[in-house]
Amino acid sequence: MPIREQEYRITENDSNNVATVGVANTMTTVFTYTCPNATANIIRAGDIFSVYFDVSGTEVGDSTAVELEIRDSNNITRNTFVTANYGVLNEFSDRQKIYIFGQSYSILANQQLVVRANATGIITLANSRMQVSTIRGSAVLY
């Protein structure tokens, strides 16, 4: 069974991504991407991560704490592999400023990639967005 790979960008609009309103002054989950069956996403060294969080029409402060973690399908184990201030993560286009991963991480079938934040206000979903560049592989059945 060959493996088919392709460049893949996980965003807030992905059908496997669920957005949740963030709670003020609490580290809460804002985006949860669940990797589909028979699929794996690999974040490679050099891939990027960006977020934009909206609080009632205003961008959150640069010092807002943000985490990116991988959870198993039962939500028992958590691997938090990015912990940074929002000001480091809110660039989407300038390759000189955008957050770049320094090593590889695997998101296997049914595992979750979770973006969490602790903002002083309630993070709304209307204008909030995220992106993580990966390579996605899936088994091809013949």
Secondary structure, DSSP 4 states (H G I P E B T S, - for coil): --EEEEEEEEETT-TTEEE-PPPTTS-EEEEEEEPPTTEEEEEPTT-EEEEEEEETTEEPPTT-EEEEEEE-TTS--EEEEEEEEHHHH--SS-TTTSEE-SS-EEE-TT-EEEEEEE-SSPPEEEEEEEEEEEEEEEE---
